[in-house]
Structures are given as C-alpha cells and as structure tokens.
Amino acid sequence: MGSMTPEIRHGKVSLGDMTIAFREIGVPRGVPVVLLHAWGSTAGTWDDFAARMAARVRHVLALDLRGHGDSTWTGTYSLASMRDDVLGFLDHRGIDRVDLVGHSMGGAVAVLVAQRQPGRVRRLVVEDTPPPPETPPGEAIAPMAEPATPLPFDWRSFEPIITEMRTPDPGWWECLKAIRASTLLISGGPSSHVSPGALARMSGIIGDCRLVTVGEAGHRVHSLKLEEFWSVTAPFLCAEH
C-alpha cells in the first residue's frame, strides 16, 4: 500500500474519571470496526490489520483498554469495567452499531459487550480467547512483582484480570445465547494454550457462529500469522450482508 496507506490518528475520550485513548484510521462511514487488544498489549498491536481494513474503505478504531497504553491506569480492574468503558466510548462517539474484534482479554471484553447490548454488535470476531474453565485451576495465580522498568500497561491489572479469566463461571456459557451478532471464533491451534475444544463448545452455543483454526499460529494469531488472520477475517468483516 506504500504511501497510499491512510494516516493513523490518535485521540482520547473522557468518560468521567476515565480516559480512553484510541487510534483511528479511515474515513468515518458505515459500520466501524472496533479493535480490542489482549492483556499487556495496546491498541498499536492492530496497526497493520487496521491499515488493511482502512484500505478496504472501512473506518477503524483501536482502543487502549483501561490500565493499558495511554488510557487511565485506575488501579482497579475487571472485564465488566472494560466492557462499560467500550460502551461509554461508543456512546460518546455516537456510534450505534459496530463490528467488534477482540484478542484474548479483548475478546472476553468483546463477548461481554455483545451480550450486554446484542443489537449493537453486527459482527463479532473473537481471537483465541479462553472461556472460563470447567474447574478451578490447580494452583493460585502468582502475584506479578512490581517491574523495575516502566511497562506500557499497569502491572497491577495482572492479578484481577487473569484470576477472573481463570475462575469457573457456569453462567457465562448460558449468557452466550444472548449474542445475536454473526460471530467468528479464531483458534491458534494446538500450539496455543487455549483449548480448541472449549472454543468448539462456544461455537455450538452462539446462534450464528463459525470456528476457524489457523494452524500453528499459537495464541497471537493476528501478530504472528497476519496473512492467515486477514484471509479469514477480511471476507467476514467486509461481506455486504
């Protein structure tokens, strides 16, 4: 795409005491694509994918979730608070409907958004997001030590978020039935720590859902296997119907 690649614009939205930073590319038109990163990452992880989407004449917004990048580091964290941040951001921008893409923790947040406001999400892409386990893990989460050098995220988010994602929640599975968006689940295959079997179970509960495996991608599918990720998601997100 070279010099024809649209410029990435940076912005912030204030939601009371919370500030959400975002990266934006493409001309606002139609249904935007909203991208949510994994724990410990930032919106910048989506730059290459976002540029490709913008070249397909899509408007793309990638968010720094709370505690990450240039969004507020609150010191208290939950997936539900991140869900509410995303919904608050959409309200502030006057966005009624979105195509939502989330990786790992971002995928968990995206699922909660699609459950809370089913009519707001047209298409949903969930990249290698682990659903809650059937039984508690055999060992407790080891606290993350305060880093010696600055990180692009709040290290204090580690314990609450990882603990929440590893805590069994039978009600979570039932709530999947509330999702009305056309949904694409992407598995990184056997080299990922996320169970393909658990993702298959998810795909069987969500009404309109397809599961695709990107072989030997591991957990970071869009980062390490961008061409394969693109070949799966572009037709899904850019279909006219």
ROLOTI-521180 format. One record per residue (C-alpha): x, y, z; residue number from 1; residue in one letter. Coordinates in steps of 0.5 Angstrom, whole numbers, plus 500, padded with zeros to 3 digits. Each point is the difference from the previous one (the first is absolute). Layout:
# residues N
<<X, Y, Z>, NUM, A>
...
***
This chain:
# residues 241
<<500, 500, 500>, 1, M>
<<506, 504, 501>, 2, G>
<<499, 508, 500>, 3, S>
<<492, 499, 499>, 4, M>
<<499, 497, 507>, 5, T>
<<496, 504, 504>, 6, P>
<<503, 504, 506>, 7, E>
<<498, 497, 507>, 8, I>
<<497, 506, 504>, 9, R>
<<501, 500, 508>, 10, H>
<<495, 502, 504>, 11, G>
<<497, 500, 507>, 12, K>
<<493, 500, 503>, 13, V>
<<498, 502, 507>, 14, S>
<<495, 496, 504>, 15, L>
<<499, 503, 507>, 16, G>
<<506, 498, 503>, 17, D>
<<502, 495, 495>, 18, M>
<<504, 502, 494>, 19, T>
<<500, 495, 494>, 20, I>
<<506, 501, 495>, 21, A>
<<499, 498, 493>, 22, F>
<<503, 499, 493>, 23, R>
<<495, 502, 494>, 24, E>
<<501, 498, 492>, 25, I>
<<496, 501, 494>, 26, G>
<<494, 505, 499>, 27, V>
<<494, 499, 504>, 28, P>
<<495, 497, 496>, 29, R>
<<495, 494, 501>, 30, G>
<<501, 495, 506>, 31, V>
<<507, 501, 503>, 32, P>
<<505, 494, 502>, 33, V>
<<502, 501, 507>, 34, V>
<<506, 496, 503>, 35, L>
<<502, 498, 507>, 36, L>
<<507, 497, 502>, 37, H>
<<502, 495, 505>, 38, A>
<<502, 501, 507>, 39, W>
<<507, 503, 500>, 40, G>
<<499, 503, 493>, 41, S>
<<498, 506, 497>, 42, T>
<<496, 503, 494>, 43, A>
<<506, 500, 496>, 44, G>
<<500, 493, 499>, 45, T>
<<495, 501, 495>, 46, W>
<<503, 505, 495>, 47, D>
<<502, 495, 495>, 48, D>
<<493, 497, 500>, 49, F>
<<497, 507, 501>, 50, A>
<<503, 503, 493>, 51, A>
<<498, 494, 496>, 52, R>
<<493, 501, 503>, 53, M>
<<500, 507, 498>, 54, A>
<<503, 498, 493>, 55, A>
<<493, 496, 499>, 56, R>
<<496, 507, 502>, 57, V>
<<499, 498, 507>, 58, R>
<<500, 505, 506>, 59, H>
<<504, 497, 505>, 60, V>
<<501, 502, 508>, 61, L>
<<505, 496, 504>, 62, A>
<<499, 501, 508>, 63, L>
<<505, 500, 505>, 64, D>
<<496, 497, 506>, 65, L>
<<501, 502, 507>, 66, R>
<<507, 499, 503>, 67, G>
<<503, 500, 493>, 68, H>
<<504, 505, 496>, 69, G>
<<497, 507, 500>, 70, D>
<<493, 498, 504>, 71, S>
<<499, 502, 507>, 72, T>
<<504, 495, 505>, 73, W>
<<495, 499, 505>, 74, T>
<<503, 495, 505>, 75, G>
<<493, 496, 500>, 76, T>
<<499, 495, 494>, 77, Y>
<<494, 496, 498>, 78, S>
<<498, 497, 493>, 79, L>
<<493, 504, 502>, 80, A>
<<503, 506, 501>, 81, S>
<<504, 500, 493>, 82, M>
<<493, 498, 497>, 83, R>
<<497, 506, 503>, 84, D>
<<506, 504, 497>, 85, D>
<<499, 498, 493>, 86, V>
<<492, 501, 500>, 87, L>
<<502, 507, 503>, 88, G>
<<505, 501, 495>, 89, F>
<<495, 498, 494>, 90, L>
<<494, 505, 504>, 91, D>
<<505, 506, 500>, 92, H>
<<502, 499, 492>, 93, R>
<<492, 499, 499>, 94, G>
<<502, 493, 497>, 95, I>
<<493, 496, 499>, 96, D>
<<503, 493, 497>, 97, R>
<<507, 497, 500>, 98, V>
<<504, 494, 497>, 99, D>
<<504, 498, 506>, 100, L>
<<506, 497, 500>, 101, V>
<<504, 497, 507>, 102, G>
<<506, 496, 501>, 103, H>
<<501, 496, 507>, 104, S>
<<498, 505, 505>, 105, M>
<<497, 505, 495>, 106, G>
<<496, 494, 497>, 107, G>
<<497, 499, 507>, 108, A>
<<498, 507, 500>, 109, V>
<<497, 500, 493>, 110, A>
<<496, 494, 502>, 111, V>
<<497, 504, 506>, 112, L>
<<498, 506, 496>, 113, V>
<<497, 495, 495>, 114, A>
<<496, 497, 506>, 115, Q>
<<498, 507, 503>, 116, R>
<<498, 503, 494>, 117, Q>
<<498, 495, 495>, 118, P>
<<497, 505, 495>, 119, G>
<<507, 504, 500>, 120, R>
<<505, 495, 497>, 121, V>
<<498, 498, 493>, 122, R>
<<506, 495, 499>, 123, R>
<<505, 497, 506>, 124, L>
<<507, 498, 499>, 125, V>
<<503, 496, 506>, 126, V>
<<507, 498, 499>, 127, E>
<<503, 495, 504>, 128, D>
<<496, 502, 507>, 129, T>
<<500, 495, 505>, 130, P>
<<493, 499, 503>, 131, P>
<<499, 498, 508>, 132, P>
<<503, 494, 502>, 133, P>
<<495, 494, 502>, 134, E>
<<504, 499, 507>, 135, T>
<<505, 505, 504>, 136, P>
<<507, 500, 498>, 137, P>
<<504, 495, 504>, 138, G>
<<505, 506, 502>, 139, E>
<<498, 507, 502>, 140, A>
<<503, 506, 496>, 141, I>
<<507, 502, 502>, 142, A>
<<499, 508, 501>, 143, P>
<<504, 504, 495>, 144, M>
<<506, 503, 503>, 145, A>
<<501, 508, 499>, 146, E>
<<504, 501, 494>, 147, P>
<<507, 503, 500>, 148, A>
<<499, 504, 494>, 149, T>
<<493, 503, 497>, 150, P>
<<496, 496, 496>, 151, L>
<<494, 502, 495>, 152, P>
<<495, 498, 505>, 153, F>
<<498, 500, 507>, 154, D>
<<503, 493, 503>, 155, W>
<<495, 501, 506>, 156, R>
<<495, 497, 495>, 157, S>
<<503, 493, 499>, 158, F>
<<497, 497, 506>, 159, E>
<<493, 502, 500>, 160, P>
<<499, 499, 492>, 161, I>
<<504, 493, 500>, 162, I>
<<496, 498, 506>, 163, T>
<<494, 502, 497>, 164, E>
<<501, 496, 494>, 165, M>
<<502, 494, 503>, 166, R>
<<494, 500, 505>, 167, T>
<<495, 495, 498>, 168, P>
<<493, 503, 499>, 169, D>
<<495, 496, 497>, 170, P>
<<495, 506, 499>, 171, G>
<<505, 502, 495>, 172, W>
<<498, 495, 495>, 173, W>
<<493, 501, 501>, 174, E>
<<501, 507, 498>, 175, C>
<<503, 499, 493>, 176, L>
<<493, 498, 498>, 177, K>
<<498, 508, 500>, 178, A>
<<505, 501, 495>, 179, I>
<<497, 502, 493>, 180, R>
<<506, 502, 496>, 181, A>
<<503, 496, 495>, 182, S>
<<506, 497, 503>, 183, T>
<<506, 497, 498>, 184, L>
<<505, 497, 505>, 185, L>
<<507, 499, 498>, 186, I>
<<504, 495, 504>, 187, S>
<<508, 500, 499>, 188, G>
<<500, 492, 500>, 189, G>
<<504, 495, 505>, 190, P>
<<506, 505, 501>, 191, S>
<<495, 505, 504>, 192, S>
<<499, 499, 507>, 193, H>
<<492, 501, 498>, 194, V>
<<496, 493, 500>, 195, S>
<<498, 499, 493>, 196, P>
<<494, 496, 503>, 197, G>
<<498, 506, 504>, 198, A>
<<499, 504, 494>, 199, L>
<<496, 495, 496>, 200, A>
<<496, 500, 506>, 201, R>
<<499, 507, 500>, 202, M>
<<498, 500, 492>, 203, S>
<<495, 495, 502>, 204, G>
<<496, 505, 505>, 205, I>
<<501, 506, 496>, 206, I>
<<494, 500, 495>, 207, G>
<<504, 503, 494>, 208, D>
<<507, 497, 501>, 209, C>
<<506, 497, 496>, 210, R>
<<506, 498, 503>, 211, L>
<<506, 500, 495>, 212, V>
<<507, 498, 502>, 213, T>
<<507, 503, 498>, 214, V>
<<505, 494, 500>, 215, G>
<<506, 501, 505>, 216, E>
<<498, 507, 501>, 217, A>
<<500, 500, 508>, 218, G>
<<497, 505, 504>, 219, H>
<<502, 506, 496>, 220, R>
<<497, 499, 493>, 221, V>
<<499, 507, 497>, 222, H>
<<507, 502, 502>, 223, S>
<<504, 493, 498>, 224, L>
<<495, 498, 495>, 225, K>
<<497, 506, 497>, 226, L>
<<499, 498, 493>, 227, E>
<<496, 494, 502>, 228, E>
<<497, 504, 505>, 229, F>
<<498, 505, 495>, 230, W>
<<498, 495, 495>, 231, S>
<<495, 497, 505>, 232, V>
<<497, 507, 503>, 233, T>
<<500, 504, 494>, 234, A>
<<495, 497, 496>, 235, P>
<<496, 499, 506>, 236, F>
<<500, 507, 502>, 237, L>
<<499, 503, 493>, 238, C>
<<495, 496, 498>, 239, A>
<<494, 504, 498>, 240, E>
<<495, 496, 503>, 241, H>
***
